[in-house]
Amino acid sequence: MFLRIGPAGPPALAQPSCGPTPEVAAELLKQFQERRIATGEMQPGGTLVIYATRDGSTWTAIREMPDVVSCFLSAGEKWRQVIVGRGA
């Protein structure tokens, strides 16, 4: 099962915490009210997914793999969206 290692304390495990993508998403919604807000393709594979609360008070970064497994990357507080204008 997916275990969140977040800003409340240091990682308890040396290995990444992973789980089935649907369960990870459900757990983030249930425990932290975080929803998927952004994605980006990663190299050499997988998708970076950011989950955050509506007000951005907490966020979690997950790596989703094609085999429908997601692994925790990082978590934090005070997520802010940056609006990029022309020439930026």
N, C-alpha and C positions, 0 to 999 in steps of 0.2 A: 504494500500500500504506500502511496505517496505520503511523504512527511515533509512539511514545510520547515525550512530552516530560515528564519527571518531575522529582522532587526532586534528581536527580543533577546537574542543570544547567539553565541558562536555555533558553527556547525558541529553536530554531535557525531557525524560520520565522515570518514574521509572520502567515501564514494558518493556520487550524485544520487539523490533521491529520485526515483522514477516510478511511474505507474501508468496504467491505461489512460489515454488522453481523456475520454469521457469522465472517468472517475476523478482525475486531477481537476478538470474544469468544475465539476460538481462540488468538489471539496473546497475549492477556492471561493465559490459562490456561497456555499453554506457557512463556512467558518469566518470568512473575511469580507463577504459581500463584494468580491472582486469579479469583474466581468472582462472578457476579451476586448481590448481597445486598439491594439496595433499588432501588425505582423511584418516580418521581413525574412527574406530567404537568407540562409546561412551557408557558408562554405566550410567544409566540403559537402554539406548536406543538412537537411532538416530546415525547420522554420522557427525563427525567434518569435515568440508570442508574449506580449505584455498584457497582463491582467491588472486592473486597478479598480479602486472604489470610485463611485461617481464624483466625489469631491477630491480625489487624488491623495487622500490621507495615507493610503498604503498601496503598494504595487508589488507584483511578482513577475519575474522573467522566467520563461519556460522554453525549453527546446523541444519542439514536436518533431518526431521522426516519422518516416513514411509507414513504419510498421505499427502505427497508432499507439506509440509509447511516448510519453512526455517526461522530461527530466528537469528538475529544478536547477536554475542557474544563479539567481540572486533575488533578493527582496529588499524593499526599502520603504521610505516614507516621503511624502510631499512630492508626488508625481506632478509635473507640470508639462502641459503641451506647449510646444514652441511653434509659433506661426512664422513660416519663412516667407519673406517677400522677395520681390525681384532683386536680382543682383546679390543675393545672400549666398 
